[in-house]
Amino acid sequence: MTDAANYMLGYSSDEQRRLIAQSALFEPLTRDAFARAGLGAGMRVLDLGCGVGDVSMLAARMVQPNGVVLGIDRASDSLDLARRRAREAGLDNVAFAAAKIEDFESDQTFDAIVGRFILLYLAEAATTLRRLSSHLAPGGVVAFHERRVVHGLVVRDDVVPARLVGLGGDLLVGGERVVLVA
Ligand SMILES: C[S@@+](CC[C@H](N)C(=O)[O-])C[C@H]1O[C@@H](n2cnc3c(N)ncnc32)[C@H](O)[C@@H]1O
């Protein structure tokens, strides 16, 4: 089974819609975290696990006018949708590329490496981030919006998807039933 086949949230159109709905809920928090980390005009940004493009597009707006963003994900269908959405949003400073984060190589240097809800899916997140930070310019920013949930509401399997959209939560984390806090 491939890594992508093991990815617990899958790549259905429902999941793509869920990511977009989730992003609408979380965008103000993500923007605030990135701004406080120092993301700003003119920066070159790498977005890890960009999915259907929401964080990349947010970063692209934050680094205008001269900054650029590269979003990477291993799911080419998600990247196709991300490209379409960025084009429809009139953003010409964001590009997307298919890559497994752990294997990503580039001769580019970035001023910031960012992501949202991605580190929890990496088996060796610290090792991967340490390796990727070699692509950072001196003084570069590393900023992630992640979730740390320990206990919460466990709902019946048949009502989980509806709750997920409403709460913006991920279904399973680390192989255990998530924690959805209302
Ligand atoms: C929960 S989604 C978050 C998407 C986006 N960051 C957002 O906040 O809307 C996680 C994304 O990471 C991608 N992903 C997970 N593990 C990955 C890996 N090892 N390499 C590349 N992409 C990965 C998945 O394909 C998925 O699109």
The ligand as an ORCA input file, in Angstrom:
! r2SCAN-3c Opt
* xyz 0 1
  C      -5.307     17.881      6.207
  S      -4.740     18.300      4.598
  C      -4.319     20.028      4.842
  C      -4.273     20.799      3.545
  C      -3.935     22.281      3.701
  N      -2.653     22.460      4.357
  C      -5.022     23.042      4.415
  O      -4.824     23.439      5.561
  O      -6.092     23.217      3.801
  C      -3.147     17.523      4.508
  C      -2.535     17.505      3.114
  O      -1.184     17.043      3.235
  C      -0.907     16.159      2.182
  N       0.153     15.254      2.638
  C       0.100     14.449      3.736
  N       1.279     13.815      3.877
  C       2.059     14.224      2.840
  C       3.390     13.906      2.444
  N       4.131     13.060      3.149
  N       3.890     14.501      1.333
  C       3.117     15.357      0.603
  N       1.849     15.696      0.941
  C       1.331     15.128      2.046
  C      -2.197     15.463      1.869
  O      -2.172     15.006      0.526
  C      -3.210     16.599      2.122
  O      -3.454     17.305      0.941
*
